[in-house]
């Protein structure tokens, strides 16, 4: 990720950073619920194409997909402006639990997606080596070199 993000802090680069293999099998893990698997099937190919999905990233992607699936469920539950609820006993009005869960899921998904550079501001910090091909290197993120990215 350091190569993708660049060096904004100007700290010395870790040349011994692990280089995990690119994730080849993009099928959603069997243990994921259907809604989470649907998000996986949407995001995994895009993240692989961007060159940021490796074999050790699957737990983080699972968490992002689960948070997005939860967010989408909450969107359905709060449709038609059902953000507030009235307590039958006291008559007080409060925020719907679905609205609170939606807010938490949004924050969780956004945090993980930023780690993958999957938001506009996070992506703006990603850099590539446009001269890599001049020196016989595979373009960053192609995955044809066993997951080793030279940028």
N, C-alpha and C positions, 0 to 999 in steps of 0.2 A: 504494500500500500504506500510505502514511503516513496517509491519510484513514481507511482501514479500521482500522488499529492504534491510532489515537488519537495522543496526544502524551505518552507516558510520561516522556520525558527533558526535557520542557518547552523543547526547543530551538525556535527560530523556524521556522515552516512555510515550505517551499520552494514559493512560488507559481508557479515556473517549471518545476515537475516535469513531465516528459513525460506525456501522457495517451494511451497507445496505444489503438487500436480494440479493441473486444471481438471475440474470436475467433468468427466466425459458422459456419465449416465445422468441425464437430466430428468429422469422419471421421478415424480414425487415419491418420497418415502412412504411405504405401505402403512405406517402407523399414523399418518396425518389424517385428520377428519376431511371429509369431502370439500368443504368450503376452503380449508387451508390448502389442500392439494390443488384446488383450482387456481389459487393465487400463486402457488409454487410454479405451476405450469405456465403461468403468464410471465413471471419474473425471471426464472432460471435461465431460459434461453437468452433473454436480453442481457442479463449480467454476465453470462458466458461470452456473448458477442463483444461486450465491453472489456473483456479480459480481467474481470475482477471476481470470478467465482472459481474457487479452488476446493479441493476435497475437504479441507478443514473448515471451510466456511458454511457447511451445511447446517450446523446448529443455529448459527446466526440467521441464516435465511429462513429456517423453520420458524424462529421467533418473529421475524418480520412478517412472514406470511400469516402466522396465527394472529398477530396484532391487526393486520389489514383485514383479515376475515372477520374478526371481532368488530372492527370499525364499521365494516359493511353491514353486519347484522344490526348494529346499533343505529345505523342510518335508516334501515327499514323500520325499526321499532320507534324511532322518533320522527318518522315521516308525518306529514300533515300538521306540523307544528306541535306535536305532543312532547314538548320539552318540560312542561310543568305538570305536577300532579297535586291533587287536593286530598289531604288526609280526611277520611270519612268521619273520624271521631272528633278531631279538633277543628277541622275546617281550614287549617293552615295550608299554605301553598308552598311546595318545595320543588327543587329540580328533580326531574325524573332520574331514577337510577341508571336508565339506559343512556341518558345524556352524560352522566358522570363517567360511565364505563367507556363511552365513545371518546371522551376527552383523554382518558388514560391510554386507550388503544392508539389514538392519534399520536400522542407523544412517544409511545413505545415504538411504533412503526417508523416514525420520522427519525428517531435516534439510530435505529439499525440501518435504515436506508442511507443515512448520511455516511455510515461506515463503508458502504459500498460505492459511495460517490453518486448516489442515485437521486440527488436533488440538484437543482440548478446551481445553488451556491457551493455545494460540496464539489460538484463537477467542475466549477470554475477554478478550483485549486488542483485539479488533476492535470498532470503534464505528461506528454509523450515525447519520444525521441524521433523527430521527423527525419533525421539522417540515418537512422538505424539500417535502412535498406541499402544505403550507399556502401556500407561496410560488410555486407553479406549476412546481416542479422535478419531474423524473421521479424516482421512488424509486431510490436507489443500487443499481447492479448490474442494472438492467433492460436496459441495452444499446440502448434505443431512441433514445438521443441520440448515437449514433455512438461510444459507448465513453467518453464524458466523464462522470465521476462527481463529482457535487457532494454533498459530505457536510458 
